[in-house]
């Protein structure tokens, strides 16, 4: 098992935030269980504001309507 260090945790949480890692990969990267990684990531989200902006002129795409088959 990999040793949990602040650097590994930072890399894993950044990887989850940027979607370059999934939860199992991030947990393995820093030697945590998936549950521990989830809890750590929720804490990360509470104290780190989003660093992206949604443009005002974004086009909204409607969701496909599901058709019923009779």
Contact map, one row per residue, 1 for C-alpha under 8 A:
1110000000000000000000000001001000000000000000000000000000000000000000
1111000000000000000000000001111000000000000000000000000000000000000000
1111100000000000000000000000011000000000000000000000000000000000000000
0111110110000000000000000000011100000000000000000000000000000000000000
0011111110000000000000000000010000000000000000000000000000000000000000
0001111111000000000000000000000000000000000000000000000000000000000000
0000111111100000000000000000000000000000000000000000000000000000000000
0001111111110000000000000000110000000000000000000000000000000000000000
0001111111111000000000000000010000000000000000000000000000000000000000
0000011111111100000000000000000000000000000000000000000000000000000000
0000001111111110000000000000000000000000000000000000000000000000000000
0000000111111111000010000110110000000000000000000000000000000000000000
0000000011111111100000000100000000000001100100000000000000000000000000
0000000001111111110000000000000000000000000000000000000000000000000000
0000000000111111111111000100000000000000000000000000000000000000000000
0000000000011111111111100100000000000000100000000000000000000000000000
0000000000001111111100000000000000000000000000000000000000000000000000
0000000000000111111110000000000000000000000000000000000000000000000000
0000000000000011111111000000000000000000000000000000000000000000000000
0000000000000011111111000000000000000000000000000000000000000000000000
0000000000010011011111101100000000000000000000000000000000000000000000
0000000000000011001111111100000000000000000000000000000000000000000000
0000000000000001000011111110000001001100000000000000000000000000000000
0000000000000000000001111111000001000000000000000000000000000000000000
0000000000000000000011111111100000000000000000000000000000000000000000
0000000000011011000011111111110000001000000000000000000000000000000000
0000000000010000000000111111111111011000000000000000000000000000000000
1100000000000000000000011111111110000000000000000000000000000000000000
0100000100010000000000001111111100000000000000000000000000000000000000
0111100110010000000000000111111100000000000000000000000000000000000000
1111000000000000000000000011111110000000000000000000000000000000000000
0001000000000000000000000011111111111000000000000000000000000000000000
0000000000000000000000000011001111111000000000000000000000000000000000
0000000000000000000000110010000111111100000000000000000000000000000000
0000000000000000000000000000000111111110000000000000000000000000000000
0000000000000000000000000010000111111111000000000000000000000000000000
0000000000000000000000100110000111111111100000000000000000000000000000
0000000000000000000000100000000001111111110000000000000000000000000000
0000000000000000000000000000000000111111111000000000000000000000000000
0000000000001000000000000000000000011111111100000000000000000000000000
0000000000001001000000000000000000001111111110000000000000000000000000
0000000000000000000000000000000000000111111111000000000000000000000000
0000000000000000000000000000000000000011111111100000000000000000000000
0000000000001000000000000000000000000001111111110000000000000000000000
0000000000000000000000000000000000000000111111111000000000000000000000
0000000000000000000000000000000000000000011111111000000000000000000000
0000000000000000000000000000000000000000001111111000000000000000000000
0000000000000000000000000000000000000000000111111100000000000000000000
0000000000000000000000000000000000000000000011111110000000000000000000
0000000000000000000000000000000000000000000000011111000000000000000000
0000000000000000000000000000000000000000000000001111100000000000000000
0000000000000000000000000000000000000000000000000111110000000000000000
0000000000000000000000000000000000000000000000000011111000000000000000
0000000000000000000000000000000000000000000000000001111101000000000000
0000000000000000000000000000000000000000000000000000111111000000000000
0000000000000000000000000000000000000000000000000000011111000000000000
0000000000000000000000000000000000000000000000000000001111100000000000
0000000000000000000000000000000000000000000000000000011111110000000000
0000000000000000000000000000000000000000000000000000000011111000000000
0000000000000000000000000000000000000000000000000000000001111100000000
0000000000000000000000000000000000000000000000000000000000111110000000
0000000000000000000000000000000000000000000000000000000000011111000000
0000000000000000000000000000000000000000000000000000000000001111100000
0000000000000000000000000000000000000000000000000000000000000111110000
0000000000000000000000000000000000000000000000000000000000000011111000
0000000000000000000000000000000000000000000000000000000000000001111100
0000000000000000000000000000000000000000000000000000000000000000111110
0000000000000000000000000000000000000000000000000000000000000000011111
0000000000000000000000000000000000000000000000000000000000000000001111
0000000000000000000000000000000000000000000000000000000000000000000111
